[in-house]
């Protein structure tokens, strides 16, 4: 038992220690507060499909956009040592493009949805390239570079459709944003799994993971070893662009409407938090995408827990901040090294005692 | 390292500037600072009444979009007007534009100000130049003598209209999920007030009262959490259409019926065309509106068809019931497309 806990604290889970502890604490807190929080049932939705329902499903479902964005953000963070703060605005642009293409045709078929999604991807990747060029080629700090799109992105999203809240409705969109008939799991959750698997496969079959880490740890060394540093940084932003398009389209499909002002509002900060809670260094270098995904679920679980406790949503942000401060401080290098030192000292003190007892 | 620090500092400064900008403007579309150039309508007829309109940009909201369109259609060349417009969210830009219109020699100046203060000098110079001023949509902190009339909305009347409608439904009990807009905005205060009175008097029970800050997805989460907790509710009072749509999405996923023959009464605000169509389909029950149509009232006053009995004219608010709404209502009063 002692050996196990020791190994966890001394790097058994590695960087996943903090997110796993965070999620465990939240689960424990909810179990004490109200065990029924975790009950999952099957209900029939208004389309007559049997679907899963419950707080856990709500958490996993509503964290989908955040999880997808966090995956892309991890890559940008690792390669560039900075964050893209324009993901929310870019998602509004991608979502608006999606709606624009859907509305340009007459009826909405599977093919038009696919075309709209591809168009949204292209547009989001273009904006990703814009951000990436500023960061990789012109060597501007990522936060400053993406501040431009953060400021003007939602206006651009407005120009695309020209209306405040254009709506689209089709069973296909409901299928993407809610449930596909016959499948009880929310579709956005499935999309997150698909995106995660794609990342896994890309990392498995290419050297992207290794290259990204080397660029993040030491750009000059990576360049001397023949890695195209500019290319890798640019690529990370383009991949984030794809994630942005996916998140934006999920957001639109959920409600069948795009509100350029509120779609994924303030998501950029949550995304960066997810990456940080996931134990990734915000200064770049080593990273684990799985940590960021767990981070996204931690944030969402926190929100839903607070809603379930009927905390006023104006106060939710303050409570969230408190919990996050605690998590980030626990995960900080200073606390970590102190803690390890403490554990070691205790270990040393205990050894003679047990030795005496054995005699 | 020093360089990095300086960059970060600059970043923080810029951030705080941007965020500060958001805070000071009451409109959500603070990112849109692009003031649009004033433009005159084509082929001004000689003897046309020259009208200068200073307004917020149409991108601010669906309300503003309808408001701007209404102004443009009423003060058209066909109706004997020559219209000049200027749109900005920034008060100082609006002030400059208003001053510019006075110099250009408009006959009437119509203002929906970004902020309530700072307008004294401009309105005084308008008075000296003989330009008559009308305020619409928003009041300004100036002496009443400086403007002819103000056509504004009474937000609390709008909330009261909706709550009175709800009371008239004679439900056996009222368990209300109340989803609020951005706290402190005029629309939120007006739409919350009447319902709060009912909660206080005990006629209606507050299941939950949360702000979703106009965010559809947040509204969905709030309703989901109530459904998951298993609490009873039979009314959703959302302070705009988008949030009502988010709430309905949560109901649909949980298999709870809503609308005219459903278990849950759904109420929204703003009267977007798509929302009114939901009413017509019987999926929602009520939609209230803070009317963006002030142009006709002002035009009547200018042309002398009507005289203002008071300086402050309260624009008539509308509310639609799913049982009585018609396609014609949607075409006439619906916002957007």
Interface residues (C-beta under 8 A of the other chain):
Chain A: X36 X43 X44 X45 X46 X47 X51 X53 X54 X55 X58 X62 X89 X141 X143 X144 X147 X150 X151 X152 X153 X154 X155 X158 X159 X163 X164 X165 X166 X167 X178 X179 X251 X254 X255 X256 X257 X259 X261 X262 X263 X264 X265 X303 X304 X307 X308 X310 X312 X313 X314
Chain B: X4 X7 X8 X10 X11 X14 X15 X18 X28 X29 X31 X32 X34 X59 X61 X62 X65 X183 X208 X209 X210 X211 X212 X213 X214 X215 X216 X217 X218 X220 X221 X222 X224 X225 X227 X228 X229 X230 X241 X242 X245 X246 X249 X251 X252 X253 X254 X255 X256 X257 X272 X274 X335 X336 X337
